[in-house]
Amino acid sequence: MKDKVKLSTLEQIKAYSDPYRLRILTLLRNNGDAATVKEIADQLGEVPAKVHYHIKKLEKAGIVELIRTKEVKGIIAKYYYLTADRFEIVGENISEQAKQIYKSEVLNLVSDYYQNSRNDVIEALNSRIEDHNEGNISLTSRTLYLTKEEFEELNSLTREMFAKYEVKKKDAIPCHAFSVLCKTNPDDK
């Protein structure tokens, strides 16, 4: 697996930014291992045909790849996993006429991340408040002032920290984390 893959074509960006495909990518990342279409479908509560269609789109875009095959009861099981630890969307190579589509896809991707994260947090908070168990909740929001180098360092540290805790462990509780680090309005002092 590579450290980073740059997604620069409209096809790659569309493949990556689809909300259903993001669920597949998140599942693979959280499992920490390759999985078959059937295993992914079972975990998502979906039919394998739907998952297969989306896996093929992700594979064609270079976001997932066939890692290994294994014969199981006379059938060849294909195991897929991510091609990189992280994906970076870059739009410099996109033609002018496609820039609006690119912008829309990226904004939809960010919106989906926010919405899914918001839903997870609200559900968790509601559950804990109803059960009178307000532990294991931490909210943080800050404005930071960083140089370009500090931005890159903090981004790298955040990714490393998340990666350390992404693999399922016995007796570990699942927690939701969502991080955004972006330059805000330059007029904000």
Sequence and secondary structure as in RCSB ss.txt:
>XXXX:A:sequence
MKDKVKLSTLEQIKAYSDPYRLRILTLLRNNGDAATVKEIADQLGEVPAKVHYHIKKLEKAGIVELIRTKEVKGI
IAKYYYLTADRFEIVGENISEQAKQIYKSEVLNLVSDYYQNSRNDVIEALNSRIEDHNEGNISLTSRTLYLTKEE
FEELNSLTREMFAKYEVKKKDAIPCHAFSVLCKTNPDDK
>XXXX:A:secstr
 EEEEEE SHHHHHHHH HHHHHHHHHHHHHTS B HHHHHHHHT  HHHHHHHHHHHHHTTSEEEEEEEEETTE
EEEEEEESEEEEEE  TTS HHHHHHHHHHHHHHHHHHHHHHHHHHHHHHHHHHHTT   S           HHH
HHHHHHHHHHHHHHT S  TT              TT  
